[in-house]
Amino acid sequence: MREALKEAEKAYSTYEVPVGAIIVYRGQIIARGYNQRESLRDPTAHAEIMAIKEASKYLDAWRLMDCTMYVTLEPCAMCAGAIVNSRLDRLVIGAKDHKRGCAGTVEDLTNHPQFNHRVKVEFGVLEEECSQILSRFFKELREEK
């Protein structure tokens, strides 16, 4: 999760919502991602999507079996869907998203009973640090306005 936080710091430094993600395969980080929606002008450029794309290139496959994603904020519906569709085995989340979280907080797309793939989800890893970077970002944003 500390590596995912480093990715979130990259987003923060470019005035993006500070969310970071990494993907681990067989004990090795194979992909990294951070939010780039503003800089790329792309609504799909979430940290999770960026990491999934990089991991798929690394493995030369769309199925990311035996992979774990670490992400600083609970995924939205789009990202939770991409996590399920990419067949990630495990998802480790820092902070819950009480407004849009779709890995168990608002909705649970990662373990929907009608989907053919389910993801093992773990919450609360470095939760305080993951929450703090988001709080700091939005506090600064409000102060600027």
Summary of the structure (lengths in Angstrom):
residues: 145
radius of gyration: 14.2
end to end distance: 31.3
largest distance: 45.6
contacts: 507
relative contact order: 0.16
helix: 39%
strand: 22%
